[in-house]
Amino acid sequence: MMQDWVIQAKDLTKFYQMGEVEVRALNGVSFQIERGDVVAIMGPSGSGKSTLMNILGCLDRPTGGEYILDEEVVSTLNDDQLAGIRNRKVGFVFQSFNLLSRTTALANVELPLRYAGLVEKRKEKARQALDAVGLSDRVTHRPTELSGGQQQRVAIARALVNEPAIIMADEPTGNLDSKVGQEIMDLLLNLNRERGTTLIIVTHDPNIARQTRRTIRLQDGLVESDK
């Protein structure tokens, strides 16, 4: 039986030139992630986590190696092509929520649909996404009128509105207290169970990592462990 890989990373490298110094952020990272999996990426500062997330999320290209996302080779695409793939296939959830402060929850969730050029049923899809995260009664509220946990729920609704192949969450509970943080984690895991959405969570928190099915640990730009 063939594996259904949503991500295939093959010997990824990323080098930055800082003056006369070459910084090697990734030194040959290889792994595969099965569709519907829940994976934590961990490692100390400087281990390459952020660089890897930027590549997996199509925000950046590797210096070398191959990256296949949802059966498309994306490691050699130009910026416009990457943006198109990113909008269709990746949903992002950030520690700082990254919501537009003067815009309603509904309009924030609509943004990926606007970028995709969708006009028909845009508001309906955004409302359904907000309903999925338990915020059907907050569609007209602006971020300043919402708690931190509610803002993160809006961010999750925005991430899933395009029905992406993966949701990438960068320290999604980092700005929340432990109780609300666990509610957000429960919500993400429930979306995985109900929709089969692949979750990749970058985290420093061992408690968050323990709730995933697999942890990839980075050290000095290499995969230190994968289990």
Secondary structure, DSSP 8 states (H G I E B T S, - for coil): ----EEEEEEEEEEEEEETTEEEEEEEEEEEEEETT-EEEEE--TTSSHHHHHHHHTTSS--SEEEEEETTEE-TT--HHHHHHHHHHHEEEEETT----TTS-HHHHHHHHHHHTT--TTHHHHHHHHHHHTT-TT-TT--GGGS-HHHHHHHHHHHHHTT--SEEEEESTTTTS-HHHHHHHHHHHHHHHHHH--EEEEE-S-HHHHHTSSEEEEEETTEEEEE-
